[in-house]
Amino acid sequence: MKKYFITTIFTILSFPVFADPIYLNCKLISSSNFNIATAYKNPPTDLKNNFIGNVLSKGLMGYFTPPPTSWEINFSEKTIISPENSNMIFKISKLNNSKLEGNYFHNDFILNRINSKLQYNINIDQKAISEWKKSYGGDLPPLLSYEYACNSASKPEI
């Protein structure tokens, strides 16, 4: 009887917790203030367009694209996906009553479940930073950070 009880408890605890997805709609509160002029030793005249062209040619645009503002958090699949960029599938790495964290390559998704603030970090690869410095003489930031205020819903708005 004791063995059966222990086995039953272990079996119950080993099943994943299933919950309906939640949907987030977020508004930007603040972001890193990256001055693109610092990305060049000698900033070009048409700074913005040159930066965009250089970033595209180096394959770095993903680092400088602002994060999505809407998200689906699927607790059953342990994923975080944005309908604005469904190619990025974050895996939930930490979940408790106060915090939810997810990761996708160099991107970190950190949701404070108490105050509904989302911290989204983009960590720029050190190799990319070094290659940029060799090509343009300036510095790229190692981290771009965005903070959002989010509202949640249990179903899509439409």
GIUR-V475927 format. One record per backbone hydrogen bond with DSSP energy under -1.0 kcal/mol. CO is the residue of the C=O (numbers start at 1). NH is the residue of the N-H. E is the energy in kcal/mol with one decimal. If there is no record, write none. Layout:
co=CO nh=NH e=E
co=CO nh=NH e=E
This chain:
co=1 nh=5 e=-2.2
co=2 nh=6 e=-2.3
co=3 nh=7 e=-2.4
co=4 nh=8 e=-2.3
co=5 nh=9 e=-2.5
co=6 nh=10 e=-2.5
co=7 nh=11 e=-2.4
co=8 nh=12 e=-2.4
co=9 nh=13 e=-2.5
co=10 nh=14 e=-1.5
co=22 nh=73 e=-3.0
co=23 nh=153 e=-1.9
co=24 nh=71 e=-2.1
co=25 nh=151 e=-2.4
co=27 nh=149 e=-2.5
co=30 nh=147 e=-3.0
co=32 nh=34 e=-1.1
co=35 nh=38 e=-2.0
co=36 nh=39 e=-1.6
co=37 nh=40 e=-1.3
co=38 nh=139 e=-3.0
co=45 nh=47 e=-1.5
co=46 nh=50 e=-2.4
co=47 nh=51 e=-2.7
co=48 nh=52 e=-2.4
co=49 nh=53 e=-2.4
co=50 nh=54 e=-2.9
co=51 nh=55 e=-2.9
co=52 nh=56 e=-2.4
co=53 nh=57 e=-2.4
co=54 nh=58 e=-1.7
co=55 nh=60 e=-2.8
co=56 nh=59 e=-1.1
co=60 nh=63 e=-1.6
co=61 nh=64 e=-1.0
co=69 nh=26 e=-3.5
co=71 nh=24 e=-2.7
co=72 nh=81 e=-2.5
co=73 nh=22 e=-2.0
co=74 nh=79 e=-2.0
co=78 nh=92 e=-2.3
co=79 nh=74 e=-2.7
co=80 nh=90 e=-2.6
co=81 nh=72 e=-3.4
co=85 nh=88 e=-1.6
co=90 nh=80 e=-2.0
co=91 nh=103 e=-1.6
co=94 nh=101 e=-3.0
co=98 nh=113 e=-2.1
co=99 nh=96 e=-2.5
co=100 nh=111 e=-3.2
co=101 nh=93 e=-2.4
co=101 nh=94 e=-1.6
co=102 nh=109 e=-2.8
co=103 nh=91 e=-1.9
co=104 nh=107 e=-2.9
co=106 nh=123 e=-3.1
co=107 nh=104 e=-2.2
co=108 nh=121 e=-2.2
co=109 nh=102 e=-2.5
co=110 nh=119 e=-3.2
co=111 nh=100 e=-2.1
co=112 nh=116 e=-1.3
co=116 nh=150 e=-2.6
co=117 nh=112 e=-3.0
co=118 nh=148 e=-2.7
co=119 nh=110 e=-2.5
co=120 nh=146 e=-2.5
co=121 nh=108 e=-2.6
co=122 nh=144 e=-2.5
co=125 nh=129 e=-2.1
co=126 nh=130 e=-2.4
co=127 nh=131 e=-2.5
co=128 nh=132 e=-2.3
co=129 nh=133 e=-2.2
co=130 nh=134 e=-2.1
co=131 nh=135 e=-1.9
co=132 nh=136 e=-3.2
co=133 nh=137 e=-2.0
co=136 nh=41 e=-2.6
co=142 nh=124 e=-2.0
co=144 nh=122 e=-3.1
co=145 nh=32 e=-1.8
co=146 nh=120 e=-2.9
co=147 nh=29 e=-3.4
co=147 nh=30 e=-1.5
co=148 nh=118 e=-2.5
co=149 nh=27 e=-2.6
co=151 nh=25 e=-2.4
co=153 nh=23 e=-2.7
